[in-house]
Amino acid sequence: MKKENITYCLDSNAVSDILRKRQIVVERLNNELISGNHITICSIVYYEIVRGLKSVGAYKRLAEFHELYDNLPLKVFLDKDDLSVIERATDIYANLHRGQQIEDNDIYIAAIAIENNLPLVTDNIKHFGRIEGLKIVNWREE
């Protein structure tokens, strides 16, 4: 029986770890690619990375991000049916308890991962761990 490939959706902190060459995360990325698994990011993560690097004038790191983006199968994931993602995001927001809200971008990233049935690679377990139905993978852990 052939093993089914996994597509991982990277959160911005996972992309940052790759850009910073955090060994454990880079090794996991390489192992997943060698195994035939796929890596993707959603448009909001692309936006967060590029916006953050431009805002601090980190143009060398921005060039590294674009090189990574161009040379790996790390392409912007076309968000499945924007309306279904938005509906999912509103449900996530409503289900989080008052005083325990998370940033809208994180809610939207989670909604995209859930709607597309993708595990989200993140170290931000504190926020994302409260979202029902979200599969989380932390590449910083072995």
N, C-alpha and C positions, 0 to 999 in steps of 0.2 A: 504494500500500500504506500502510495506516494505521500510524503509529508506536505501538508498545506503550508504555503508561505504566509507569513504574518506581515501586515503593514503596520508600522508604528507611526504615530503622530507625535512629533516632538514639541514640547513646550519651549518657551523662550529660554528657560534656565538650562535645558538640555543643550540647546544650540550654543548658548554662552559657554557651557562646559567644553564643548567641542572646539570652539574658537580659542578658548584658553588652554587647550590641549590637556585637559584633565585626564590623566592616563586611564583610569578605570572606565570612564565614559567613552573615550576614543577607542579603547580596546573592545568594548561592548558593541559600539557602532560597527567597527570592522568585522567582528565576529558575526553580527547579524547580516551584514552585506554578503560575507563569504557563504553564509548558510542559505543565501537566496532570498532572504527577507527584504522587505521594502521599507524605505524611510520617506516620510513626508512631513511637511509642515503646512499649517493652514495660513490663509492670507493675513490674519490678525497677528500671528507670530512673526511672519516676515516683516510686517509693519512695525511691530515692537522692536525687533532687532535693528532694522535700518534706522528708525527714528532715534533710538537710543544712541547708536554709534554716531550718527550725524550731529545730534544735539551736543555731544561732548567733543566733537572734532576728531573722532578716532577714525580717520580715513584709511590708515593702514589696516586696521582691524576690519573696516568696512570692505576693503578690497579682498581681505581674506574670506569674509563671509560670501562675497560674490563668487570668489573662486570655488569655495566649498559648494555653493549652490549650483554653479555651472558644471562642476566636475563629478559630483555624486548624484545618485538618483534621489536627490533631496529637493524635490520640486514642490511648488505651491500646490496644495491640494485644492481642487475645485470643490468648494463647500457644497455638499449634497443639498439641493433644494433649499435655498436660503430661507424660505418661509417656514419649513419644518424645523430648521435650525433655530430660527428666531422663536418659534413656539416652544421648543425645548428649552431655550435659554430663559424664557419667561417662567416656565415651570420650575426650573432650577432656582431662580431668584425667589419665587414664591415659597418654595420648600425650605430654603435656608432660614433658620430662626433669626428673628430680629436681633441685632447686635452682633450677629455672626456672618454678616454679608461679606462677600469677597468682591474683588474688582470686576467690573462689567466685562473687561477683556477676558479674564479667567473663566467667567461664566460662559461666554461665547465660545472659547476654546473647548471647554468641556462639552458644550452642546454639540459642536461639530464632531468631536470624537465619538460621542454617544450615538448620534444620528448616523454616522458612517461605520459604526461598530468597530472602532479602532482603539487599541490600548494607547493611553497617553503616557509618554515618557516624561516624567517630571520628578523633581526633588521636593516640590512644594506639596507635601502630603498634608500639611496643616490645613490648607485651603481646599485642595481638590479631594481630599479624603472624606469630606462631608457631603459630597455630591453623589446621590443615589444613582446606581447604574453605570458609573464611570469605572472602567478598568484602568488601573494605574500600574505603571512599571517604573521603578527607580533604578536607573543604571549606575547610580553612585554606590549602590549596594551590590555585593557579589552574589 
